[in-house]
């Protein structure tokens, strides 16, 4: 829509919207809401059966912020830190607060190192096979 010097069209009123769209604003009036007779608001009732959630067991050491006493009750375990990238991540969490740029820059660097590590892991068999083949060809040329 192009900008023009004309005054923009005003938004439709609630009555206009209700006339144009069947059911519009059905929940505006609490007496018209279908859940009102059943709805009972209790600010002290959360529905949880616990005061503090059951803690997930920490089977492998996890990186954790030095600003908190313990890990959250539930945490991800699908990709535990490993290799050089894991060492960089552990260092970032151990040495620097999450409020410091160094913490986040180290984590960004660890992500880049992880990309290189995973690429090498995927291609290691091919690189090893290529190196062995190269060695054998070179050795055969020397002796022949």
N, C-alpha and C positions, 0 to 999 in steps of 0.2 A: 504494500500500500504506500503510495507516494505521500510526501508531506505537502499539505496545501494550506493556504491562509484561512480556509473555512474552519469554523468551530467543529470539533469532532462530535460524532453522534453520541448522545448520552447512553449509558448502560440502561438496560431494561429494568424496570422496577420489579419487585417480587410479585405483584399482582399480574403484570404482563407476562412474566415467565411462567407463573402458575396457569395462566390461561392458554399459553402456547405449548407448554410441555406437560403432558399428563403425569401427575405424581410429583412434580417439582416442589421441593420444600416440604415434603410430607413429614420430615422429622424436625421441622422448626418449632412447632408447638408441641410441648411435652404431652399434652392430652391426646394428640394424634399419633404418637409414637407407639408402635405395636408392643415394644418391650417394657413400656412404663409400668404396667401393673405387676410385672415380674421383677423389674429392676429394683434392687435394694443396694444402695451404696453404703459401704462400711469402710472408711479410710484405714482402719486397723487390720482389715482382712486382705491378705495378699494372695491366698490360695496355695501358698507354698507349705509343704509339710516339714520344713526345716528352718532353723535360724540362720545357719551358715551351711552352704552346700557341701556335700561329701567331696573330699579332695581326691583328685585323680592321682594315682601313684606315679612317682617320678622314677622310671626305670633307668633312664640315662640322664646324666647331668644336662640341664638346659641353661641357656643364657637367660639372665634375669637382670632387671634394672637394679642399680645400686641404690635407687631411691625407695624401693619397696622391701618389706621384710621377707615376703615369700611370693611364690608364683601364684597366679590366679588359680582358682579351684580346678578349672579345665583348661588345657592348653594343647596345642598341636604337636603331634609326634610323627607325622608322616615323613618329614625330611629333617632328621636331626643334623646339626652342623657337623661337617667332616672335612678333612683335608685342610689346606691352607686357608680357604674361605671360612671354614668353621673356626680356625684359630683367630682370624681377624675379627670375626663376630664376637667371640668370647672376650677378646681384648677390648673391643669397643664397649661392651657392657660392663666389664670389670673396671676400666679406667675412667670412663667419662659418663657424666650425667646425661640423661636424655634431652636436657635443655641446651647442651653444647653442640655446636656445629660439627666438631670433631667426631662425635658419636655417630652422627648421621652420615658424614662423609666416609667414615670407615665402613659403615654398613653398605653404602653404595659401592665402594671399592670391593667389598667382599662379594657382592652380587656379580660384579664383572669378573672377578677371579673364579667364581663358581661356574660361570659360562665357559671359561677356558677349560676348567677342570672337567666339566661334563663332556665337552667336545673331545678332549683327549681320551676320556674313558670310553666313549663310543667308538673312537677310531683307533684305539691302542692295538687291537688285534691286527688291523690292516697295516698300521705303521710297523709293528713288530715283524709281520710276514714280509713286508717290503724291505725292511732292514736285513733280514735273513737272506732273502733272495739276492739283494745287492751284494752282500758279503760273499755268497756262494759264487756268483758270476765273476766277481773281482778275483776270487781265489782261483777259479778255473782258468781265467785268462793268464794269471801269473804262472801257473804250473804248466800251461799248455803251450 
